[in-house]
Amino acid sequence: MNEPQVVGMQPWLPWPFRLWRSWTEPAPAERLAALRIGLAMVLLVDVLTSYWPNLEFFFGPESLTRQPGLDPFAYYTSPPRWSWSLLRGLDQPNNFALILGLWGVVTVWALASSARPGMAGWAWTIATFLAVASFWTRLEGGDYPSDIAWQGGIGLGFVALAWCLAGFLCLWNGHRQHRRLSPAFLVPWIMTTLLLGLGIQRFVEEQETGALSWRLRMFFADWDQNLTVLRVAMLAWLTAIVGLLVGWRTRLMAVAVWVLANSFDNLNPFITYKGDVVRNILLFYLVISPCGAVWSVDRRLSRRPPGPTFIYPWVLRLIFLQMVFMYFFNGLYKLLGEHWRTGEALYFVLANPVRSRVSYAQFPVPFFVLQIFSTTVLVWELSFPLLVALRWTRIPALILGVLFHVGIGTSMELEFFSAYMLTMYLPLLPWEKLRRLDGAGGHSAFTKKENQIGEQLRL
């Protein structure tokens, strides 16, 4: 029997979390993998049935989001709002700030990882190219002084700074590796050298002609107004979702899915709903967690010896806390509504032909039954933190939550909201019992250590 393995990052936890064994004892990795697979499956169906068939209608240059000479949703990704969409182009103010911030973070990562560059060097190459392209495109946008010499000098100065950093990374890596230079840092130096040469050529031409020599905006701005770019981005989104589903390059695929999900949502905020918010929150948790530790192609390709795999449970606990806060504050919001306090809320929802899937006239549910359901939902959401804190009421409270989402999902027009909410329940199930270690008789075998950890983390 192989010894259990623990993967992922073990964070420093403040008091009192570091005193709770449920926050410190490793949890079965299958629970996080179940969330990854379930969320990717729901998102794949959502994209194929909602986003892809209506791509041109929702986001295209001739869609309802565009009018001649008017972009009604431009405000949504412009300061002082923090919303962003990479599909609006690299010169968008929020995208410009986001890319420069990302470049700074990746630069620190590359400096810290100079002994073992790996992904840091390649990530720095991509981030630097995007930063330079965004900087040059932004200079052409007219938000800076019109003096060509000033614009060219600023653009050339930024790429010169990137070239110096790339050279320093090469020298530092060679020093740390005893004069052996890693290709992961040689490639960014070559790339920045080419960009520096282009920048010098551009600067000289601009001084001679008195005008910008290249028009980068046609390539790096207003991507959302190009239907071909939107289709390519949608195909990239679908590819990343499939990669996340099977667990190939899991962390990279999770980042791509999360970025593209936010980018499409913020192009047209009128089509987003609460299910999209839940989806993006869960995708962010997958980005920062080892969700490909098991049940993934990455696990098959890894060199880790076979055996039970555990993760540090902080991600699972944060997801559970997210669920607790969502239900409780939804209950507080409902408490402010008169119809919820009188128990009439579900009646008005089911009697609304826009919200209800089935006509209330065809299936009239007794009014007092709907009052009971409304009051039950309100009490359940308000008392959810207490119900899940007590061991003997935890399972009934969670079962009631599953029934609640199944009920509203089948009776109300909520798109995929219920499906995304139900994926939050997946990590609470004992998926580790599906693990087969002995290969005999179809039964799972657990080590003594696994059984101890399972007892400590059991809901």
TABELMO-V796312 format. One record per helix or strand of 2 or more residues. SS is the DSSP state (a for helix, b for strand). FROM is the first residue (numbers start at 0). LEN is the number of residues. If there is no record, write none. Layout:
SS_FROM_LEN ; SS_FROM_LEN
This chain:
b_4_3 ; a_16_3 ; a_20_4 ; b_26_2 ; a_28_23 ; a_54_5 ; b_65_2 ; b_69_2 ; a_73_4 ; a_85_3 ; a_92_20 ; a_118_21 ; a_147_29 ; a_182_27 ; a_216_4 ; a_222_3 ; a_226_20 ; a_249_16 ; a_268_3 ; a_273_14 ; a_296_5 ; b_308_3 ; a_313_22 ; a_337_5 ; a_344_6 ; a_366_16 ; a_383_6 ; a_390_21 ; a_416_7 ; a_425_3 ; a_430_4 ; a_447_10
